[in-house]
């Protein structure tokens, strides 16, 4: 007998609305939020201030930015349109990143282009990414033309080499790992599939994919896991985040006042607040009028805690 689905409601928390907000990350050492506006080519740094999200700094890249993660020194690894870039860190733990930069638009630290991932001549861009528990960076791609089933999930190894984990995806998206680190979850948005596979965080060995869940009433986008191993999945087109058990059972729904919900992360010192990003790109004027909070960052209290962010452990220069 299935359990009753719990219901929650998110609250808008950012002053600004973003074109395609994505990929939230909680940097515990600096109590810092990171996320991207893909279409604006921007990485945002901010923090929680009471019940709101405040932006401290923005990094402009002049191209789409699919994802951002950070290393233990506060440096950033950024998925640009086709490859990866590093932004040198150096902020002191506990000091708000960008403190003293009143513009909120600082260029940040020294930058280095690390590696191309999308092959020359392939009309694709990099999309969502995350670090595995050992600090390797995984990032997927999506097609910018009408190709189907040729997109990749890449893994940037700590020695600077690249592994193609998957090469047959339609639109690679969210990534998460189970609390015991033995299972990796990944999203292929176009078919609406959440995959699960065995994963060895120490060696990096991984098993064959299996279908955990298929979603047809909306498009699964980003996701994260909580301390109980449940998955919180952003559903583009449905205005919801849905929680599913490791067996796929629907446990909870978070209603969001934005139809295109993009990603989720547990944030805050206790990792007990669910942060939700959304998008307004592609919406008509009428749709935007009906959903004025579309594109904003949202927060929700859902009665559980998330898992600590894994820091990037790879190279900081090309």
C-alpha positions in Angstrom: 0.0 0.0 0.0 1.5 3.3 -1.0 1.9 6.1 1.5 0.1 9.5 1.3 2.1 12.0 -0.7 3.2 14.9 1.5 2.6 18.5 0.1 4.8 21.5 0.5 4.9 25.0 -1.0 8.0 26.9 -2.0 8.5 30.6 -1.4 10.2 33.1 -3.8 13.5 34.1 -2.2 15.5 36.1 -4.8 15.0 39.8 -5.8 16.0 39.0 -9.3 14.5 36.6 -11.9 16.9 34.7 -14.1 16.6 33.5 -17.7 17.6 29.9 -17.0 18.7 29.5 -13.4 20.3 26.1 -12.8 22.7 24.0 -10.8 22.6 25.3 -7.2 25.5 24.3 -5.0 26.1 24.8 -1.2 29.7 25.6 -0.3 29.7 24.8 3.4 33.2 26.2 4.2 32.2 29.7 3.0 28.5 29.4 3.7 28.1 30.3 0.1 25.6 29.6 -2.6 26.6 29.0 -6.2 24.3 28.7 -9.2 24.3 29.6 -12.9 22.1 31.5 -15.3 22.8 29.4 -18.4 21.5 31.7 -21.1 23.1 34.8 -19.5 26.5 33.1 -19.3 26.8 33.9 -15.7 27.9 32.2 -12.4 26.2 33.7 -9.3 27.7 33.7 -5.8 25.4 34.5 -2.9 24.2 33.6 0.6 21.2 33.0 2.7 20.1 36.1 4.6 17.1 35.2 6.7 14.4 33.9 4.4 16.0 35.3 1.2 18.9 34.7 -1.2 21.3 37.6 -1.6 23.7 37.8 -4.6 27.2 38.9 -3.7 29.0 38.5 -7.0 28.5 37.5 -10.6 31.0 36.1 -13.0 30.4 36.8 -16.7 31.7 34.3 -19.3 30.3 35.5 -22.7 29.0 32.0 -23.5 26.5 29.6 -22.0 27.4 28.2 -18.6 25.9 24.8 -17.8 27.2 24.2 -14.3 29.6 25.3 -11.6 31.3 23.5 -8.7 34.0 24.6 -6.3 37.2 23.2 -4.7 38.2 23.4 -1.0 40.0 26.7 -1.5 36.9 28.4 -3.0 38.0 28.2 -6.6 35.4 27.5 -9.3 35.2 24.9 -12.0 32.8 26.1 -14.7 31.2 24.2 -17.5 31.2 26.6 -20.5 29.6 26.0 -23.8 32.1 23.3 -25.0 34.7 22.9 -22.3 35.8 23.5 -18.7 37.3 26.6 -17.1 38.8 27.2 -13.7 38.5 30.4 -11.7 41.1 30.7 -8.9 39.8 30.9 -5.4 41.2 32.3 -2.2 38.3 33.6 -0.1 38.7 32.8 3.6 36.3 30.2 5.0 33.4 32.0 6.7 34.0 35.2 4.8 31.2 36.0 2.3 32.6 35.6 -1.2 32.7 39.0 -2.9 32.5 40.9 0.4 33.5 44.5 -0.3 32.5 44.2 -4.0 29.5 46.5 -4.0 28.9 46.0 -7.7 27.9 42.4 -7.3 29.5 42.0 -10.8 33.1 41.3 -10.1 35.3 39.4 -12.5 36.6 37.1 -9.7 40.0 35.4 -9.7 42.4 34.4 -12.4 40.9 32.2 -15.1 42.3 29.2 -17.0 40.8 27.2 -19.8 41.3 23.5 -18.9 39.9 21.2 -21.6 37.4 20.9 -24.5 34.8 18.2 -23.9 32.3 18.7 -26.8 34.1 17.7 -30.1 34.7 20.2 -32.8 31.9 20.2 -35.3 29.3 18.7 -32.9 26.5 21.2 -32.3 26.0 20.6 -28.6 26.7 22.4 -25.4 27.5 21.4 -21.8 24.7 21.2 -19.4 24.2 20.1 -15.7 27.2 18.8 -13.7 28.3 17.7 -10.2 31.2 16.3 -8.3 31.2 12.7 -7.3 32.1 11.8 -3.7 35.9 11.6 -4.6 35.9 15.0 -6.3 35.7 14.0 -9.9 33.6 16.3 -12.0 30.8 14.8 -14.2 29.0 17.0 -16.7 26.6 16.1 -19.6 25.7 17.7 -22.9 22.6 18.5 -24.9 22.1 18.9 -28.7 21.5 22.3 -30.2 20.2 20.8 -33.4 17.8 17.9 -34.2 20.1 15.0 -33.4 18.8 12.5 -30.8 20.6 9.9 -28.7 24.2 11.2 -29.3 24.8 13.2 -26.2 27.4 12.4 -23.6 28.0 12.3 -19.9 31.7 13.1 -19.3 33.8 12.6 -16.3 36.8 14.9 -15.7 39.2 12.9 -13.7 41.4 14.3 -11.0 44.5 13.7 -13.2 43.0 15.9 -15.9 41.9 13.1 -18.3 38.4 12.7 -19.5 36.1 9.6 -19.4 32.9 9.2 -21.4 30.5 7.5 -19.0 27.6 7.6 -21.4 27.5 8.4 -25.2 23.8 7.7 -26.1 21.8 10.3 -24.2 19.2 12.7 -25.5 19.6 15.5 -22.9 22.0 14.8 -20.0 20.9 16.5 -16.9 20.9 16.1 -13.0 23.3 14.0 -11.1 23.3 12.7 -7.5 24.8 9.9 -5.3 23.2 7.8 -2.6 24.2 8.4 1.1 26.2 5.2 1.2 28.0 6.4 -2.1 27.2 3.1 -3.8 24.7 4.4 -6.4 24.8 7.2 -8.9 21.6 8.7 -10.3 21.5 10.6 -13.6 18.7 12.2 -15.6 18.1 11.9 -19.3 15.4 14.6 -19.7 14.0 14.1 -23.1 12.8 10.5 -22.6 12.0 11.4 -18.9 14.3 8.8 -17.4 16.0 8.7 -14.1 18.8 6.2 -14.3 20.6 4.4 -11.4 23.8 2.5 -11.6 26.4 1.0 -9.2 29.2 3.4 -8.4 32.5 2.9 -6.6 33.5 6.3 -5.2 37.1 5.2 -4.4 38.1 3.6 -7.8 35.5 5.4 -10.0 34.3 2.1 -11.4 30.6 2.2 -12.4 28.0 -0.4 -13.5 25.4 -0.7 -16.2 22.5 1.7 -16.1 19.0 0.6 -15.0 15.8 2.6 -15.1 14.7 3.8 -11.7 11.9 6.0 -12.8 10.2 7.3 -15.9 8.3 10.6 -15.8 5.8 11.6 -18.5 3.8 14.4 -16.9 6.6 17.0 -17.1 10.3 16.8 -17.8 12.8 15.7 -15.1 15.6 18.2 -14.8 18.0 18.6 -11.8 17.9 16.4 -8.7 19.5 15.9 -5.3 19.5 13.3 -2.6 18.6 13.6 1.1 20.0 11.8 4.1 17.5 9.0 3.8 18.4 8.3 0.2 15.3 9.9 -1.3 15.6 11.9 -4.5 14.2 15.4 -4.9 13.6 16.0 -8.6 12.8 19.3 -10.4 10.0 18.8 -12.9 10.2 21.3 -15.8 6.7 22.2 -17.1 4.9 21.0 -14.0 5.9 23.7 -11.5 7.0 21.1 -9.0 9.8 19.3 -7.2 8.9 15.7 -6.5 10.5 13.4 -3.9 10.8 9.7 -4.7 12.2 6.9 -2.6 15.2 4.9 -3.8 12.7 2.4 -5.1 10.8 5.0 -7.1 7.8 5.6 -4.8 6.3 9.1 -4.9 6.6 10.5 -1.4 6.2 14.3 -1.6 5.5 17.2 -3.9 6.7 20.8 -3.5 4.6 23.3 -5.4 6.6 26.1 -7.0 5.1 29.4 -8.5 7.1 28.9 -11.7 6.2 26.4 -14.4 9.7 25.6 -15.4 11.5 24.3 -12.3 15.2 23.5 -13.2 17.1 22.2 -10.2 17.4 21.7 -6.4 19.9 21.5 -3.6 19.8 21.3 0.2 21.5 24.4 1.6 22.2 26.2 4.9 24.4 25.3 7.8 22.2 22.3 8.7 21.5 21.4 5.0 17.8 21.6 6.0 16.4 24.0 3.4 15.6 23.0 -0.1 16.7 25.6 -2.6 15.0 25.5 -6.0 16.0 27.3 -9.3 13.7 28.1 -12.1 13.6 29.6 -15.6 11.7 32.2 -17.6 13.4 31.7 -20.9 11.0 30.9 -23.8 7.9 32.1 -21.9 5.5 34.3 -23.7 4.5 37.7 -22.3 1.2 36.3 -21.3 2.8 33.3 -19.5 5.2 35.6 -17.7 2.3 37.8 -16.6 0.6 34.7 -15.2 3.8 33.5 -13.4 5.6 36.7 -12.3 8.0 34.7 -10.1 9.2 32.5 -12.9 13.0 32.6 -13.0 13.4 33.4 -9.3 15.2 31.3 -6.7 12.8 29.6 -4.2 13.2 28.1 -0.8 11.2 25.3 0.9 11.1 23.6 4.3 10.5 19.9 3.6 11.3 18.2 6.9 14.6 16.5 6.0 18.3 17.3 5.4 20.5 16.9 2.5 24.0 15.5 1.9 27.2 17.6 2.1 28.5 18.9 -1.2 31.5 17.1 -2.6 34.3 19.5 -3.5 36.2 19.3 -6.8 39.6 17.7 -6.4 41.0 18.1 -9.9 43.6 20.4 -11.6 43.4 24.1 -11.3 45.3 25.0 -14.5 45.5 23.6 -18.0 
